């Protein structure tokens, strides 16, 4: 009935209008709202083409295309199509879906147009299209599965990563990629995480279609439907094989560098821009008397460079290592000392080199240092021996020569008492050339036996067995065969005896002695023998010259 038609006509949310070839003659309220008109009279004064922009999206002018659509509907009874319309009040265009239907009304053939705004549908479709394009174009592999884990979608990046095409993968379970490198507990934890609605992320090793292994970073996100039930899972996979290989290479390089630094005999420490120790190799820690862990983070200057060799304070502002931190200059230093944890010092030679980070900023400086105590000692020994040889070459007096030898021994080893005895040629007797002792803090010569004396037990022992070292724990300990001299009220506790030899022949005995327990060791005995050997030729020459006189 007409009443029922009018009810439907006015109650629908779609715009409905009636027209003839002359134009509109009626419309519902929804049409007025959709197109921005205030009254039916105003709306009906317009041609259908007036409700449109001049040109449709395909490039055809709206008036021409509208006439074609209307003619088709009149001829065939109906026509459905999409159309771009325009609001009268704002000029805003919007997409619609149009249904034109031919019908008889009051004996006349008319067209009924139903127009539905499909802006939201278009927007949703475009969003879906963009999402689909994004999935397809994504650089990372993407898998979408149903709630049971069956693959429903994979993108091209998945194929590139795994070798499986979409046709091969859809319908499969992702376990087709399992490599056996992860145990069942790993997958059980993964499934428990995502099935409870939580996101899982981690690294794993999978197997490509060709059998090769690859490392990946994967994130799995549960997707819920409108009822809040998990309906799908989306997994994003990133190939990290290259990164893992680089990390392994870096670890190998780090281990190799650490092995090199740890095996160096030189000390190496890295000081940051604040002057704190950032790295210390084992050799450096040993030389300084610390554990490596004890040094990290400590201020370098205050820890081991605070005082000069003469005991005076060494201000940080004058420290050459800190100078390199300030100006970035390489410095080589050969005349300073570092200080150990126990408060003792040792002579060092070091090179300080600035560190420049990749961003161009200072990364501190690296100090490579060597304990040159032994080198300095050997240089001192060589200098002393050279000087002694020269001085002895100028002398022709045995006591004077003996004093030079004693002075050299004092300089190199130190002593509280000493003597030098020469054997009489062809006789089992010795001549006391020099006896010296310490009295009231001063070293003085003490009287010797006049003439010569029989060989003592120590002379015979040294002639037979070579150099001797005697170390007593106290003055009360006794050693048979020793002939006291000088201050007999104070006994030596550390004693060295070395033979004087010339061309393989024993011709005398030299001894230095100390009142200090443990004053000497085997190295000291060897050094004293070296000193005696350097002096022996000159002493033998002087004795021979005196005998000729």
C-alpha positions as CSV (number, residue, x, y, z in Angstrom):
1,X,0.0,0.0,0.0
2,X,1.0,3.7,-0.4
3,X,1.1,4.1,3.4
4,X,3.4,1.1,3.8
5,X,5.6,2.4,1.0
6,X,5.8,5.9,2.6
7,X,6.7,4.4,5.9
8,X,9.6,2.4,4.4
9,X,10.5,5.4,2.3
10,X,11.0,7.7,5.2
11,X,12.4,5.2,7.8
12,X,15.4,3.9,5.9
13,X,18.9,5.3,6.6
14,X,19.7,5.3,2.9
15,X,18.9,8.3,0.8
16,X,15.9,7.6,-1.4
17,X,14.7,9.9,-4.2
18,X,12.2,9.7,-7.1
19,X,12.8,11.2,-10.5
20,X,11.7,11.4,-14.1
21,X,13.6,12.5,-17.1
22,X,12.9,16.1,-16.0
23,X,14.5,15.6,-12.6
24,X,13.7,14.9,-9.0
25,X,10.1,15.2,-7.7
26,X,10.5,13.6,-4.2
27,X,13.0,12.5,-1.6
28,X,13.2,11.2,1.9
29,X,14.6,12.9,5.0
30,X,17.8,10.8,4.8
31,X,18.5,12.3,1.3
32,X,18.3,15.8,2.7
33,X,20.8,14.9,5.5
34,X,23.2,13.1,3.2
35,X,23.4,15.8,0.6
36,X,23.2,18.8,2.8
37,X,19.8,20.3,1.7
38,X,17.3,22.0,4.0
39,X,14.0,21.2,2.2
40,X,12.5,18.9,-0.3
41,X,11.7,21.8,-2.6
42,X,15.3,22.8,-2.7
43,X,16.5,19.2,-3.3
44,X,13.9,18.6,-6.1
45,X,15.0,21.7,-7.9
46,X,18.3,19.9,-8.7
47,X,19.2,17.5,-11.5
48,X,20.9,14.2,-10.4
49,X,24.2,15.5,-11.9
50,X,24.0,18.5,-9.6
51,X,24.6,16.1,-6.6
52,X,28.0,15.1,-8.0
53,X,31.4,16.7,-8.6
54,X,32.0,17.7,-12.3
55,X,34.0,14.6,-13.0
56,X,33.8,11.0,-11.7
57,X,36.9,9.1,-10.6
58,X,37.2,7.4,-14.0
59,X,37.5,10.8,-15.7
60,X,34.0,10.9,-17.2
61,X,32.0,14.1,-16.6
62,X,29.2,13.4,-14.2
63,X,26.3,14.8,-16.3
64,X,27.1,12.5,-19.2
65,X,27.6,9.4,-17.1
66,X,24.5,10.1,-15.0
67,X,22.3,10.2,-18.1
68,X,23.8,6.9,-19.3
69,X,23.1,5.2,-15.9
70,X,19.5,6.5,-15.8
71,X,18.9,5.3,-19.4
72,X,20.2,1.9,-18.6
73,X,17.9,1.6,-15.5
74,X,14.9,2.6,-17.5
75,X,15.7,0.1,-20.3
76,X,16.7,-2.9,-18.1
77,X,14.6,-2.2,-15.0
78,X,17.5,-1.5,-12.6
79,X,21.2,-0.5,-12.4
80,X,23.6,-0.7,-9.5
81,X,26.9,1.1,-9.4
82,X,29.3,3.1,-7.3
83,X,29.2,6.9,-7.6
84,X,31.0,9.9,-6.2
85,X,28.5,12.4,-4.8
86,X,28.9,15.9,-3.3
87,X,27.3,17.7,-0.4
88,X,25.6,21.0,-1.2
89,X,26.5,22.7,2.0
90,X,30.2,21.9,2.3
91,X,31.2,20.8,-1.2
92,X,32.7,17.6,0.4
93,X,32.7,14.6,-1.9
94,X,32.0,11.1,-0.7
95,X,31.7,7.6,-2.3
96,X,28.3,5.9,-2.5
97,X,26.6,2.8,-3.7
98,X,23.6,3.6,-6.0
99,X,20.7,1.4,-7.0
100,X,18.4,2.8,-9.7
101,X,15.1,0.9,-10.1
102,X,12.4,1.7,-12.7
103,X,8.8,1.5,-11.4
104,X,5.2,2.6,-12.2
105,X,3.8,5.3,-10.0
106,X,0.4,6.8,-10.7
107,X,0.5,5.4,-14.2
108,X,3.9,7.0,-14.9
109,X,7.3,5.3,-15.4
110,X,9.7,6.8,-12.8
111,X,13.1,6.0,-11.3
112,X,13.7,5.3,-7.6
113,X,17.3,5.9,-6.5
114,X,18.6,4.4,-3.3
115,X,22.0,5.9,-2.3
116,X,24.2,4.4,0.5
117,X,27.2,6.3,1.9
118,X,30.1,3.8,1.7
119,X,32.8,6.0,3.0
120,X,33.5,3.8,6.0
121,X,33.4,0.6,3.9
122,X,35.9,2.2,1.5
123,X,38.1,3.3,4.4
124,X,38.0,-0.2,5.8
125,X,38.7,-1.8,2.5
126,X,41.6,0.6,1.9
127,X,43.0,-0.2,5.4
128,X,42.8,-3.9,4.6
129,X,44.4,-3.3,1.3
130,X,47.2,-1.4,2.9
131,X,47.6,-4.0,5.6
132,X,47.7,-6.8,3.0
133,X,50.3,-4.8,1.0
134,X,52.3,-4.2,4.1
135,X,52.3,-7.9,4.9
136,X,53.3,-8.8,1.4
137,X,56.0,-6.2,1.2
138,X,57.4,-6.6,4.7
139,X,61.1,-7.4,4.8
140,X,60.6,-9.8,7.8
141,X,59.0,-13.1,7.3
142,X,55.4,-13.2,8.6
143,X,53.2,-16.3,9.4
144,X,49.6,-16.2,10.4
145,X,48.1,-19.4,11.9
146,X,44.8,-20.4,13.3
147,X,44.3,-21.0,17.0
148,X,45.6,-24.6,16.5
149,X,48.8,-23.3,14.9
150,X,48.0,-24.3,11.3
151,X,49.5,-21.9,8.8
152,X,46.9,-19.7,7.0
153,X,49.1,-17.1,5.5
154,X,52.8,-16.5,4.8
155,X,54.3,-13.5,3.0
156,X,57.1,-13.5,0.2
157,X,59.7,-12.8,2.8
158,X,58.9,-16.1,4.5
159,X,59.5,-17.9,1.2
160,X,62.8,-16.0,0.8
161,X,63.8,-17.0,4.3
162,X,62.7,-20.6,4.4
163,X,62.5,-21.7,0.8
164,X,58.9,-22.8,1.2
165,X,56.3,-21.2,-1.1
166,X,52.9,-20.0,0.2
167,X,51.3,-23.0,-1.5
168,X,53.7,-25.4,0.3
169,X,53.4,-23.7,3.7
170,X,49.6,-23.0,4.0
171,X,47.9,-25.9,5.8
172,X,51.2,-27.0,7.4
173,X,52.3,-26.6,11.1
174,X,55.4,-24.4,11.7
175,X,57.1,-27.4,13.1
176,X,58.1,-28.1,9.5
177,X,60.9,-25.7,10.2
178,X,62.2,-27.5,13.3
179,X,66.0,-28.1,13.3
180,X,66.3,-30.2,16.4
181,X,68.5,-27.5,18.0
182,X,65.8,-26.7,20.6
183,X,64.5,-29.3,23.0
184,X,60.8,-30.0,23.7
185,X,60.9,-27.9,26.8
186,X,61.7,-24.9,24.7
187,X,58.6,-25.4,22.5
188,X,56.4,-26.3,25.5
189,X,57.3,-23.0,27.1
190,X,56.6,-21.1,23.8
191,X,53.2,-22.7,23.4
192,X,52.2,-22.2,27.0
193,X,53.1,-18.5,26.7
194,X,51.1,-17.7,23.6
195,X,48.1,-19.9,24.4
196,X,47.8,-18.0,27.7
197,X,47.5,-14.7,25.6
198,X,51.0,-13.4,26.2
199,X,53.5,-12.4,23.6
200,X,56.5,-14.7,23.2
201,X,59.9,-13.4,21.8
202,X,63.2,-15.2,21.5
203,X,65.9,-16.6,19.3
204,X,66.0,-20.0,17.8
205,X,67.6,-22.0,15.0
206,X,65.4,-23.4,12.3
207,X,66.0,-25.4,9.1
208,X,65.3,-24.2,5.6
209,X,63.7,-26.3,2.9
210,X,67.2,-27.1,1.5
211,X,68.3,-28.4,4.8
212,X,70.6,-25.5,5.8
213,X,70.2,-24.0,9.3
214,X,69.5,-20.4,10.0
215,X,69.2,-18.3,13.2
216,X,66.1,-16.2,13.6
217,X,64.6,-13.7,16.1
218,X,60.9,-14.5,16.3
219,X,58.0,-12.7,18.0
220,X,54.6,-14.4,18.3
221,X,51.5,-12.3,19.2
222,X,48.1,-13.9,19.9
223,X,45.1,-12.2,18.1
224,X,41.7,-12.3,19.8
225,X,38.3,-12.1,18.1
226,X,35.4,-9.9,19.1
227,X,34.5,-12.3,21.9
228,X,38.0,-12.0,23.3
229,X,38.9,-15.6,22.3
230,X,42.3,-16.3,20.7
231,X,41.6,-16.9,17.1
232,X,45.0,-16.5,15.4
233,X,48.6,-16.2,16.0
234,X,50.9,-13.9,14.0
235,X,54.7,-14.6,14.0
236,X,57.3,-12.2,12.7
237,X,60.6,-13.7,11.9
238,X,63.9,-11.9,11.3
239,X,66.9,-13.7,9.9
240,X,69.8,-13.0,12.3
241,X,72.2,-15.5,10.9
242,X,74.5,-12.8,9.7
243,X,74.3,-11.0,13.1
244,X,75.0,-14.3,14.9
245,X,78.0,-14.9,12.6
246,X,79.3,-11.4,13.3
247,X,78.8,-11.8,17.0
248,X,80.7,-15.1,16.9
249,X,83.5,-13.5,14.9
250,X,83.6,-10.6,17.4
251,X,83.7,-13.1,20.3
252,X,86.6,-14.9,18.6
253,X,88.5,-11.7,18.0
254,X,87.8,-10.6,21.5
255,X,89.1,-13.9,22.8
256,X,92.2,-13.7,20.5
257,X,92.9,-10.2,21.6
258,X,92.4,-11.1,25.3
259,X,94.8,-14.1,24.8
260,X,97.4,-11.8,23.3
261,X,97.0,-9.1,26.0
262,X,97.0,-11.8,28.7
263,X,100.2,-13.4,27.4
264,X,102.1,-10.1,27.1
265,X,105.0,-9.7,29.5
266,X,104.4,-5.9,29.4
267,X,101.8,-4.3,31.5
268,X,98.8,-2.8,29.7
269,X,96.1,-0.7,31.2
270,X,93.4,1.4,29.6
271,X,92.5,4.6,31.4
272,X,89.2,6.3,30.6
273,X,88.7,10.1,30.1
274,X,88.2,10.5,33.8
275,X,91.5,8.9,34.6
276,X,90.1,5.7,36.0
277,X,91.4,2.2,35.0
278,X,89.1,0.6,32.5
279,X,91.2,-2.4,31.6
280,X,94.2,-4.1,33.1
281,X,96.0,-7.1,31.8
282,X,97.4,-9.8,34.2
283,X,101.0,-8.8,33.7
284,X,100.2,-5.2,34.8
285,X,98.3,-6.4,37.8
286,X,101.1,-8.8,38.8
287,X,103.7,-6.0,38.6
288,X,101.6,-3.7,40.7
289,X,100.7,-6.4,43.2
290,X,97.0,-6.4,42.7
291,X,94.3,-8.6,41.4
292,X,92.9,-7.4,38.1
293,X,89.4,-6.9,39.6
294,X,90.9,-4.8,42.4
295,X,92.2,-2.2,39.8
296,X,89.1,-1.7,37.6
297,X,87.5,1.6,38.3
298,X,90.3,2.9,40.5
299,X,91.9,6.3,39.7
300,X,95.1,5.4,38.0
301,X,97.4,8.3,39.2
302,X,96.4,8.0,42.8
303,X,96.8,4.2,42.7
304,X,100.2,3.7,41.2
305,X,101.8,7.0,40.0
306,X,101.3,9.4,42.9
307,X,105.0,9.8,44.0
308,X,108.3,10.4,42.1
309,X,111.3,8.2,42.4
310,X,112.9,10.6,45.0
311,X,109.9,10.3,47.3
312,X,108.4,13.8,46.4
313,X,104.7,14.1,45.5
314,X,103.8,13.8,41.9
315,X,100.8,16.1,41.2
316,X,98.3,14.7,38.8
317,X,98.4,18.0,36.8
318,X,102.0,17.2,36.0
319,X,101.5,13.6,35.1
320,X,102.4,12.8,31.5
321,X,99.7,10.1,31.2
322,X,97.1,12.7,32.0
323,X,98.7,15.1,29.6
324,X,98.0,12.5,26.9
325,X,94.3,12.4,28.0
326,X,94.2,16.2,27.6
327,X,96.0,16.7,24.3
328,X,95.9,13.3,22.6
329,X,99.7,13.2,22.0
330,X,101.7,9.9,22.1
331,X,104.4,10.0,24.8
332,X,107.3,7.7,25.6
333,X,108.7,8.0,29.2
334,X,111.8,6.1,30.4
335,X,112.7,7.6,33.8
336,X,109.7,7.2,36.2
337,X,108.5,4.7,38.7
338,X,105.2,3.1,39.4
339,X,104.1,2.1,43.0
340,X,103.0,-1.3,44.1
341,X,100.1,-2.2,46.5
342,X,102.7,-2.9,49.3
343,X,104.2,0.6,49.0
344,X,107.3,-0.4,47.1
345,X,108.2,1.1,43.7
346,X,109.8,-0.1,40.6
347,X,111.4,1.7,37.6
348,X,109.3,1.7,34.5
349,X,109.5,2.6,30.8
350,X,106.1,3.3,29.3
351,X,104.3,4.5,26.1
352,X,101.0,6.3,26.5
353,X,98.8,6.3,23.4
354,X,95.4,8.1,23.0
355,X,92.3,6.1,22.2
356,X,89.9,7.6,19.6
357,X,86.4,6.2,19.5
358,X,84.3,5.8,16.3
359,X,82.4,9.0,17.0
360,X,85.7,10.9,17.1
361,X,85.5,11.4,20.9
362,X,88.4,10.6,23.2
363,X,88.2,7.1,24.6
364,X,91.0,7.7,27.1
365,X,94.5,6.4,26.7
366,X,96.3,3.0,26.7
367,X,99.5,2.7,28.7
368,X,102.0,-0.1,27.9
369,X,104.7,-0.3,30.5
370,X,107.7,-2.5,31.3
371,X,109.4,-3.1,34.6
372,X,113.0,-2.0,33.8
373,X,114.4,-2.7,37.3
374,X,116.5,-5.6,36.0
375,X,117.7,-3.7,33.0
376,X,118.7,-0.8,35.2
377,X,120.5,-3.2,37.5
378,X,122.4,-4.8,34.6
379,X,123.2,-1.4,33.2
380,X,124.6,-0.4,36.6
381,X,126.6,-3.7,36.8
382,X,128.1,-3.1,33.3
383,X,129.0,0.5,34.1
384,X,130.5,-0.5,37.4
385,X,132.5,-3.3,35.9
386,X,133.8,-1.1,33.1
387,X,134.8,1.6,35.5
388,X,136.5,-0.9,37.8
389,X,138.5,-2.4,34.9
390,X,139.7,1.1,33.9
391,X,140.6,2.1,37.4
392,X,142.4,-1.1,38.1
393,X,144.5,-0.7,34.9
394,X,145.9,2.4,36.4
395,X,147.0,0.9,39.8
396,X,150.1,-1.0,40.8
397,X,149.3,-1.4,44.5
398,X,147.4,-4.5,45.7
399,X,145.7,-2.9,48.8
400,X,144.5,0.0,46.6
401,X,143.2,-2.4,44.0
402,X,141.5,-4.4,46.8
403,X,139.8,-1.3,48.0
404,X,138.5,-0.5,44.5
405,X,137.0,-4.1,44.3
406,X,135.5,-3.7,47.8
407,X,133.9,-0.3,46.8
408,X,132.4,-1.9,43.6
409,X,130.9,-4.7,45.7
410,X,129.5,-2.1,48.1
411,X,127.9,-0.2,45.3
412,X,126.4,-3.3,43.7
413,X,125.5,-5.5,46.7
414,X,126.3,-3.7,49.9
415,X,128.2,-5.2,52.8
416,X,129.1,-4.6,56.5
417,X,132.4,-6.5,56.4
418,X,134.7,-7.8,53.7
419,X,138.2,-9.2,53.1
420,X,140.5,-10.0,50.2
421,X,143.3,-12.5,50.5
422,X,145.9,-13.5,47.9
423,X,147.6,-16.9,47.9
424,X,151.4,-17.0,47.9
425,X,152.7,-18.7,44.6
426,X,153.7,-22.3,45.2
427,X,152.8,-22.1,48.9
428,X,149.8,-23.2,50.9
429,X,149.7,-19.7,52.5
430,X,147.7,-16.5,52.0
431,X,148.5,-12.8,52.3
432,X,145.8,-10.7,54.0
433,X,145.5,-7.7,51.5
434,X,142.4,-6.1,52.9
435,X,140.1,-6.5,55.9
436,X,137.2,-4.0,56.4
437,X,134.4,-3.9,59.0
438,X,131.7,-1.5,60.2
439,X,132.3,0.4,63.4
440,X,129.9,3.0,64.8
441,X,128.2,3.1,61.4
442,X,131.4,3.7,59.5
443,X,133.3,1.2,57.3
444,X,137.0,1.0,58.4
445,X,140.0,-1.1,57.7
446,X,141.0,-3.4,60.4
447,X,144.5,-4.8,61.1
448,X,145.6,-7.8,59.1
449,X,148.0,-10.6,60.0
450,X,151.5,-9.5,59.2
451,X,153.2,-11.5,56.4
452,X,151.3,-14.6,55.4
453,X,149.2,-17.2,57.1
454,X,148.3,-20.8,56.4
455,X,145.4,-21.6,54.1
456,X,142.2,-21.6,56.2
457,X,139.4,-24.2,55.9
458,X,137.2,-21.7,53.8
459,X,140.1,-21.1,51.4
460,X,140.5,-24.9,50.9
461,X,136.7,-25.3,50.5
462,X,136.5,-22.6,47.9
463,X,139.6,-23.9,46.0
464,X,137.9,-27.3,45.9
465,X,134.2,-26.5,45.4
466,X,134.0,-22.9,44.1
467,X,131.9,-20.0,45.4
468,X,130.1,-20.4,48.7
469,X,127.1,-18.8,50.3
470,X,126.4,-19.0,54.0
471,X,123.1,-17.8,55.4
472,X,122.6,-18.0,59.2
473,X,119.3,-17.4,60.9
474,X,121.0,-15.5,63.8
475,X,124.4,-14.5,65.2
476,X,124.3,-17.5,67.6
477,X,124.6,-19.9,64.6
478,X,128.1,-21.0,64.0
479,X,129.9,-22.2,60.9
480,X,133.2,-24.2,61.4
481,X,136.3,-23.1,59.6
482,X,135.7,-19.3,59.6
483,X,138.5,-17.1,60.9
484,X,137.1,-14.0,62.8
485,X,138.4,-10.5,62.1
486,X,137.4,-7.0,62.9
487,X,134.6,-6.5,65.4
488,X,134.4,-10.0,66.8
489,X,131.6,-8.9,69.1
490,X,129.2,-8.8,66.2
491,X,129.0,-11.8,63.9
492,X,128.0,-11.7,60.2
493,X,124.9,-13.8,59.3
494,X,124.9,-13.5,55.5
495,X,128.3,-14.4,53.9
496,X,129.5,-14.7,50.3
497,X,132.9,-16.3,49.4
498,X,134.2,-16.3,45.8
499,X,137.6,-17.4,44.4
500,X,139.9,-15.1,42.6
501,X,141.0,-17.0,39.4
502,X,143.4,-16.2,36.6
503,X,143.7,-18.5,33.6
504,X,141.9,-21.2,35.5
505,X,144.3,-21.0,38.5
506,X,143.1,-20.1,42.0
507,X,145.1,-17.3,43.5
508,X,142.9,-15.7,46.1
509,X,139.6,-15.3,48.0
510,X,137.2,-12.4,48.2
511,X,134.4,-12.2,50.7
512,X,131.6,-9.8,51.6
513,X,129.4,-10.2,54.7
514,X,126.3,-8.6,56.2
515,X,124.9,-8.4,59.6
516,X,121.4,-8.6,58.1
517,X,119.6,-12.0,57.9
518,X,118.9,-13.0,54.3
519,X,120.9,-10.1,52.8
520,X,122.1,-12.2,49.9
521,X,121.0,-14.9,47.5
522,X,122.4,-17.1,44.8
523,X,122.0,-14.3,42.3
524,X,124.1,-12.1,44.6
525,X,126.8,-14.8,44.7
526,X,126.9,-15.0,40.9
527,X,127.3,-11.3,40.6
528,X,130.1,-11.2,43.2
529,X,131.8,-13.9,41.2
530,X,131.5,-11.8,38.0
531,X,133.0,-8.9,39.9
532,X,135.9,-11.0,41.2
533,X,136.5,-12.4,37.7
534,X,136.7,-8.9,36.2
535,X,139.2,-7.9,39.0
536,X,141.3,-11.1,39.0
537,X,143.5,-10.2,36.0
538,X,144.5,-6.8,37.3
539,X,145.1,-8.2,40.8
540,X,147.3,-11.0,39.4
541,X,149.2,-8.4,37.3
542,X,149.8,-6.2,40.3
543,X,151.1,-9.1,42.4
544,X,153.4,-10.3,39.6
545,X,154.8,-6.8,39.2
546,X,155.4,-6.5,43.0
547,X,157.2,-9.8,43.1
548,X,159.5,-8.7,40.3
549,X,160.4,-5.6,42.3
